[in-house]
């Protein structure tokens, strides 16, 4: 009886271990993310994306303030 319970336990544990390994290996992206994280490339990529976003925001703000400045000069000309 003990021998039979032990076999069933080993089989069940084997399925659990294989399932865990399959899930872990399935979730990996071939180590690209890990390598990028270790070398700092991921942080560099995030920095470049953030820098590009800030440039676009800066350009939009410059256009907005330029338009506001032009509107003020046109209004002052009209007032005269």
C-alpha positions as CSV (number, residue, x, y, z in Angstrom):
1,X,0.0,0.0,0.0
2,X,2.8,2.5,0.9
3,X,4.6,1.6,-2.3
4,X,1.4,2.4,-4.4
5,X,0.9,5.8,-2.6
6,X,4.5,6.6,-3.1
7,X,4.3,6.0,-6.9
8,X,1.2,8.1,-7.2
9,X,2.8,10.9,-5.2
10,X,5.9,10.8,-7.4
11,X,3.8,10.8,-10.6
12,X,1.7,13.8,-9.4
13,X,4.9,15.7,-8.3
14,X,6.4,14.9,-11.7
15,X,3.4,16.4,-13.5
16,X,3.5,19.5,-11.3
17,X,7.3,20.0,-11.9
18,X,6.9,19.6,-15.6
19,X,4.0,22.0,-15.7
20,X,5.9,24.6,-13.8
21,X,8.9,24.2,-16.1
22,X,6.7,24.5,-19.1
23,X,5.1,27.6,-17.8
24,X,8.4,29.3,-16.9
25,X,10.0,28.5,-20.2
26,X,6.9,29.6,-22.1
27,X,7.0,33.0,-20.3
28,X,10.6,33.8,-21.2
29,X,11.3,36.0,-24.2
30,X,14.5,34.1,-25.1
31,X,16.4,36.1,-22.5
32,X,16.3,39.4,-24.5
33,X,14.7,41.3,-21.7
34,X,17.1,39.9,-19.1
35,X,20.1,40.8,-21.2
36,X,18.8,44.3,-21.9
37,X,18.2,44.8,-18.2
38,X,21.7,43.6,-17.2
39,X,23.5,45.7,-19.8
40,X,21.4,48.8,-19.2
41,X,20.0,48.9,-22.8
42,X,16.5,48.8,-21.5
43,X,17.1,51.9,-19.4
44,X,18.7,53.6,-22.4
45,X,15.7,52.8,-24.6
46,X,13.3,54.2,-22.0
47,X,15.4,57.3,-21.7
48,X,15.4,57.9,-25.5
49,X,11.6,57.4,-25.7
50,X,11.1,59.8,-22.9
51,X,13.5,62.3,-24.5
52,X,11.6,62.1,-27.8
53,X,8.3,62.6,-26.0
54,X,9.6,65.7,-24.2
55,X,10.9,67.1,-27.5
56,X,7.4,66.8,-29.1
57,X,5.8,68.4,-26.0
58,X,8.4,71.2,-26.1
59,X,7.7,71.9,-29.8
60,X,3.9,72.0,-29.2
61,X,4.4,74.5,-26.4
62,X,6.7,76.7,-28.5
63,X,4.0,76.7,-31.3
64,X,1.3,77.5,-28.7
65,X,3.3,80.4,-27.2
66,X,4.3,81.7,-30.6
67,X,0.6,81.8,-31.6
68,X,-0.3,83.5,-28.4
69,X,2.4,86.1,-29.0
70,X,1.2,86.7,-32.5
71,X,-2.4,87.1,-31.3
72,X,-1.3,89.7,-28.7
73,X,0.7,91.7,-31.3
74,X,-2.3,91.7,-33.7
75,X,-4.6,92.8,-30.9
76,X,-2.3,95.7,-30.0
77,X,-2.1,96.8,-33.7
78,X,-5.9,96.7,-33.9
79,X,-6.3,98.8,-30.7
80,X,-4.2,101.6,-32.2
